[in-house]
Amino acid sequence: MKTTITDITGASIEVTDLDKAIEQCELCKNSPYKMPSGQTVGENHRYMLYQLETIK
């Protein structure tokens, strides 16, 4: 299954393996590192994880 989600900045991300994408977001959802946009990597992964879980 191929689908497209967006990250917290609005960039499109193509997902080809839903389970692997969810696993990656779970691993990174607590990351405190800042992105250039000002949000943390963790905030971004939680945002994407919500979309992925909705699809699943």
Helices and strands as residue ranges (DSSP letters): E 3-6, E 12-15, H 18-28, H 41-55
